[in-house]
Amino acid sequence: MQQQSKDSSLLAYVQHAGGNNDPEVEVIGAIVKQVLAAQGYVSNKAVILSLIARLETTTDAALQELYRRALERVVGLTPDDA
């Protein structure tokens, strides 16, 4: 059940922040949609792994910085496992 609460916090973040033309939120939102389409659900872990994969495969410095900032936001929204 804890995983579902993580999912809903990330979805809520994207939904509430989506109207301000924030590039990091747009990237996170696109990844959330992609993960939902592929898996039927979304988790912070799946979004984090997707962002890491994009960081590792792109050579564009501007995109790397965008993915890095988006990753920082998702990690910041992810509760510790305590």
N, C-alpha and C positions, 0 to 999 in steps of 0.2 A: 503493500500500500504506500510506503514511503516514496517509491519510484513515481507513482501517479501524482503525488503532490509536487514533486520536482517538475514533472511534465507540465502541470497546470500553471506553475509559477513562470516558467519560460514562455508558455503560450500567452499568458496574461501580459507579460512584459512586451512581447512582440505586438500584440493587439493594441495595447494602450500607447505604445511609443511609435507605432507605425505611421502616424499621420504627420510627423514633423520632418520628413525628408532626411532622416539621419542615415548615412550610408551603412554604418555598422548594423543598425536595426534592419535595414533592407537586406543585407547579406544574411543575417540570422534568420529573417523571415523566409527567404528563399530556401535556405537549408532546411528549415522546419517543414516547409511544404514538400521538399524533395524526400525527406525522411518519412513523413506521413504517407506519401504516395507509395514508397517502397515497402514500408514495414506495417503500415496501418496504425502506428502510434509513434510518438516521439519521446526521446529521453535526452536529458542534458548530455549524457555520455555520447550518444550518437551524434549530436550536434558538435560536441568538442572534437570527436574523432574526425568528422567531416572537415572541420576547420583546420585541424592539424594536417590532414591529407592535402588540402588545398595549399597550405603554407609550404609543404614539402615539394609540391609539383609545379608551382608557378615560379617564373624567373623575373616577373615584373615587380620591381621594388615597391611601387605604389600599391599594387594588389596585396603584396605581402604585409605591408603596414596596415591596410584595411582589415585583412584577415586576423592579424595580431590584435588589433583593437577590439574586433568582434569577439575573439577568443577570450580576451580579458573580461569582457562583459558577461559572457556565459559562465565563465569560471566564478566570477563574482556573485552570480545568481545561484550557484550550485552549493547547497549546504554541505558541510563536512560530514564524514561518516562517523565521527565520534565514537 
